[in-house]
Amino acid sequence: MSVNIKPLEDRIVVKAVEAEQTTASGLVIPDTAKEKPQEGEVIAVGPGRFNEDGDERVPMDIKVGDKVIYSKYGGTEVKYGGQELLILSARDVLAIVER
């Protein structure tokens, strides 16, 4: 998936993975009872922030295509191109999900 959003510094753009619609026993979960997703796929990555001296960028640990788990209330939700996306700082990413 390509997106025309280029995040700045150490920010990333994530498309949230939809939560399960039903329980293991087959009960349907209504929208009002669903928890906010905390997992998503990285679709854009900024160039990284500058170090304390301001003379070189700190490399990013996250790359496009990574599946990540992020803070529940981190980032800013935006709607762009008919999709709901989340722009958050790399510091809000808690883990990269290994495949």
C-alpha positions in Angstrom: 0.0 0.0 0.0 1.4 3.4 -0.9 0.4 6.6 0.8 1.2 10.2 -0.1 1.9 11.2 3.5 5.6 11.7 4.5 5.9 11.8 8.3 8.5 14.2 9.8 11.4 13.3 12.1 10.8 10.1 14.1 7.1 9.8 13.3 5.5 6.9 11.5 2.1 6.3 9.8 0.3 3.2 10.8 -2.9 1.5 9.5 -4.6 -0.2 12.5 -5.4 -3.9 12.2 -9.1 -4.4 12.8 -10.0 -6.2 16.0 -11.9 -9.5 16.0 -15.6 -9.1 15.3 -16.7 -12.3 17.2 -15.6 -14.1 20.3 -14.2 -17.7 20.3 -17.7 -18.9 21.2 -19.3 -17.1 18.2 -20.8 -14.1 20.0 -20.7 -10.9 17.9 -19.0 -7.9 19.6 -20.9 -4.6 19.1 -18.8 -1.5 18.0 -19.4 0.2 21.3 -17.8 -2.7 23.2 -14.7 -3.1 21.0 -11.4 -2.0 22.4 -9.2 0.5 20.6 -6.7 -1.4 18.4 -3.1 -1.4 19.5 -1.6 -3.3 16.5 -1.1 -2.1 13.0 1.1 -2.1 9.9 3.6 0.7 9.2 2.9 2.3 5.8 5.3 5.3 6.0 8.3 6.2 8.1 10.0 9.6 8.7 13.7 10.1 8.2 14.5 10.0 12.0 15.2 12.8 14.5 18.5 14.6 14.9 20.9 13.7 17.7 21.5 16.1 20.6 24.2 17.9 18.7 21.9 18.4 15.8 24.5 17.3 13.2 23.2 13.8 12.2 20.0 11.8 12.2 19.4 8.9 14.5 18.4 5.9 12.4 14.9 4.5 12.7 14.4 0.9 14.0 11.1 0.7 12.2 10.5 0.2 8.5 7.6 0.2 6.1 5.7 -3.1 6.3 6.5 -3.9 9.9 3.7 -5.0 12.2 3.9 -3.1 15.4 2.2 -2.8 18.8 1.8 0.7 20.0 0.5 2.6 23.1 -3.2 2.5 23.4 -3.7 6.3 23.5 -0.6 7.3 21.5 -0.6 9.3 18.3 -3.0 11.3 16.3 -5.8 9.7 14.3 -6.3 11.1 10.8 -8.6 10.3 7.9 -6.8 10.4 4.5 -7.8 9.0 1.2 -10.8 7.3 2.7 -8.7 5.4 5.2 -8.3 5.9 9.0 -4.6 6.2 9.8 -2.6 6.9 12.9 0.5 9.2 13.0 2.6 8.5 16.0 6.1 9.0 17.3 8.5 6.0 17.1 8.7 6.3 20.9 5.0 5.2 21.1 5.8 1.9 19.4 6.2 -0.8 22.1 7.2 -3.7 19.9 7.7 -5.0 16.4 5.8 -8.3 15.8 8.1 -10.9 14.3 6.7 -13.0 11.6 
